[in-house]
């Protein structure tokens, strides 16, 4: 059985990899999502639980489908 914290860290790492691969700053993606930069930093570090809504907002800001982040 996979621990949910492991899954959160995996999703967080994928989001960060996609963001940096697109050359986007944390500030830019946070602005696009209308969330605080510090919140996005915590999300990318895997230090907070994510809602589906938040994941979808970040995916939209990164212009990638949800499946790209959770694969």
Secondary structure, 3 states (H helix, E strand, C coil): CCCHHHHHHHHHHHHHHHHHHCCCCHHHHHHHHCCCHHHHHHHHCCCCCCCHHHHHHHHHHHCCCHHHHHC
